[in-house]
C-alpha cells in the first residue's frame, strides 16, 4: 500500500504540472485564432481567471478588428465574475469609451455603475466609495431615461443611501450614549433634514426630544428652562407631523416631565 502511494503521488504531481504547462503554452502561443477559441471555451466553462489571462494577451492583436468588441466585452465580464470589481469597473468604463455606438454600450455603462455599487463597503467604514457609487448611478439614470436597468439602478441608490443613513444614525446614537446631548440633538435633527423620506423619522424626532431633555437636566440652572422648552417644542413637532407614532406615548413622559421642570424653575424665581 505504501509502495502504491509512492508511485501515485508523483503521477498526480506530473498531471498537475502537465495541466499548468498546457495553459502556459497557450499563453505563449502565436496562434491568435486558436488562443481566442480556447479563451472563449474557458469563459463558457466559467474558468474566468484562465479566460482573463488569455484575453489579455490577445488585446493588442485584435485591436481594430471585427472580433475586438466581443473579446473586450468578455474580458470585462471575466473580471466581474471573479469579483474583481475595481478592475471590472475600469474595463466596463473603457468599453463604453471605445465602443460608444455599440448595442452593448448601455449595458456596460450600467455594469460600470454596478461595479461602483459593489465597491461600496459596509456601513461602519468610510463611505466615500458609496457617495461615488450614488453619483455614478444617478448619472446613469439621468442619461439613460429609457433603459431597462433604471429600476435596478434606483434600488442600488436606495441601498447606498440607507447605508449612509445607518452610519449617520449610529453616530447620532453614539453622541447620546456618551452623554454629548447637544451634539446628539444636532445630529438627529440633521438626520431628519437629510433623510426626509426615512422610515425612522419619528424615531429621530423622539431622540431629539430625549436629547434636549437630557441636555437640560445636565445643564446649569440658568440654562435649564430654555432647554426644557426645546424638548417641549420637539414633542409638539412629533405630535403634529407623526400623530400615530409608536414613540408618542413614551415621548409624552418626557414632555410632561419637561413641563413640570419648567413650572418648578419658574416657581423658584418668584
N, C-alpha and C positions, 0 to 999 in steps of 0.2 A: 504493500500500500504506500509505504514511504518512497519506494523507488518510482512508483507511478506518479506521485506528487512532484518529485524532482524533474520528471520528464514533462509533466503537464504545464508547470509554471512557465518554463521557457517558451513553450508554444503560445501561451497567452500573450507574453511579452512580445514575441515575434509578430503575432497577429495585430496587436495594437500598434506596433511600430510600422507595420505594413500599411495600416489604415492612415496613419499620420503621414507617411511618406507619399501616399497616393494624393492626399489633399495638397501637400506641399508641391508635388509635381504639377498638379493642376494650376496652382497659383503661379508657378514659374513658366507654364506653357505659353508658347507664342501663338497658338491656335485660338484666336479670339472668339470665333464662332462656336467652337467646342466648349470653351470656357463659359460662354453665355448660356449655352444649353445646360451645362452642369449647374451653373448658378441658379437658373430657373428651377431645376429639379430640386436643389437644396431648399429653395424658397417654398416650392409647392409641398415639400415634405416637412415644412416648418423648422428646418435646420437654419435658423436665421443668422446665427453667428457665422457659419461657413458661407452662406449666401452673401452676407455682407462683405466678407473678406474678398470673395471673387469679384463681386460687383465693383468694389473699389479699384481693383487692378484694371478693370475694363473701361473705367470712365474716360481716360484720355483717348483710347482707341475708338470709342463710339460717339464722341462728342461731334455734333453736327450731322449725324446720320439719322436715318428714319427709326432706328431702334433705340436712340438715346433717351427719348422721353419715357418709354416703358421701363428701360433699365433704371433711370433715375427715380421713377415712381416706386419701383420695388426696393430700390436702395433706401429711400426714405422710410418705408414701412419696416425694412429689416432692422432699423434702429428702434422704431416704435415698439415692435413686437418683442424686442429684448428689454424693453422698459428703460432704454437709454433716452429719456425724454428730452434731455438737453441737446444731444446730437440730432435727434429727430426734429426738434423744433427748428434748428438751424437749417436742416436739409429741406424740410417742407417749405420754409420761407424762401429758400433758394429756388425750389421748384417753381414757385409762383413767379419769381423774378425772371427765370429762364424761359418759362412757357406761359406767359400771361394770357394767351388766347386758347390754351388747352381746355378741353371739356373737363379736365380734372383740376383746373386751377381753383375753382370754388372749393372743392373737397380738400385740396392740400392747404388752402388758406385756413379752412376750418380746423384741419389737423394741426396746423401751427398753433392756433389758439388753444386747441385741446391739450397740446403738449405743455403750453404755458400753465394751463389749469392743473395738469398733472404734477407740475413742478412746485405747486403751492404746498408749503409744509403744514404740519399740524398747528392748531391754533395757538399753542403755547410758545411757538418760536416766532422769530422776526417775520413779519407779514409783507415785506417789500415785494416778494415774488407774487403774492396774492393780489396786491394792488396792480402789479404789472399785468397779471392774467386778466383782471377785470377790464383794464384799458384795452387790451388786445381783443378780448371777446366783444366789448362794446363797439370797437371799431369795425369788427367783422359784421356785427348786426346792422350798424349804420350803413355799411357799403354793400350789403347783400340783402336788401329788403325782401326779396322773393325766394330766398334759399330755404331748402327743406330742413336745414340744420338750425333754424332760428330757435325752435323750442328747446333743443338741447343746449344751445349757447346761452339762452336766458336761464336755464336751470343751473348751468355751471356758475353763472354770475351770482345767482341766489345763494348757492352753496358757499362761494367765496365771501360774499357779504356776511353770511351767517357766521362764518369762521372768524372774520374780523370783529363782528359784534360780540361774539363769545369772548374773545381776547379782551375787548374793552370792558365788558361786563365783569370779567374776573378781576380786572384792575380796579374797578369801582368797588367791588366786594372786598378786595384786599384793603383798600383805604378804610372801609368801615370796620373791618375786623381788627385792624391795628390802632383804632381809635382816632384816625385822622378824619373827623366827621365833616369838617368844612370841605376838604378835598373830595370826600365821598359824595357830598351833596352836589358839588360841581360836576363830578364825573357822571353821576346818574342823570342830572339834567342834560348833560351833553349827549348821553345815550338817547334820551327822548328826542332831542333835536336832530341827531344824526340818523336815527332809525325810526322815522315816524310811522312806518308800517309794521314794526316789530310786534310779534305776539306777546312780548313781555313788557309792553309799555306801562301797563297798570302796576306791574311789579316794580319797575324802575321808579314810578311816581311814589309808590309806597315806601321805597327805600329813601327817596328824597325826604319824605315825612320823618322817617326814623332818624335820618342823618341830621336834619335840623333840630329834632327833639333832643338827640344825644349831644349835639353841639351846644345847645342852650344849657343843658344840665351841667356840662363840664365848663361852662363859661363863668367869668366873674359876674357878680350880681348886676352890675351896671349894664351888662350886655345881654342878660338873660331874656328880658321881656321882648325885645325886638327879634330875638332868635326863636323864641317860642311862637311868636307871631308868624314867622316864616313857616313853621311846622303847620300852623293852623291854615295858612293860605295854601300850602301844598295839599292839605287834606281836602280843602274846598275844590281845588282843581281836579283831584281824583274823583270826587263826588260828581262834579259837573261833567267830566269827559268820559268816565267809565263807571256809571252808577251801579252797574251789575258786577263790578269787580269782586273776585273771590277774596281780595285783600281788604275790602272795605270795612268789614266787622273789626278786624284787628287794628286797622288804621284809626278807627273811631276811638279806640282806647288811648292812642297817642294824642289824638285831637282833644279829647276830654281832659286828659292829664295836662296838656299844654294850656288849655283854657283856665283850668284851676290854678296852675302855676302863675299865669299872668294876673289872675284876680288876687292871689296871695301877695304877689310882688307889689301890686298897686295898693293893697291894704296896708302894707308895711310902710309905704311912703306917705300915708295920710297923717 
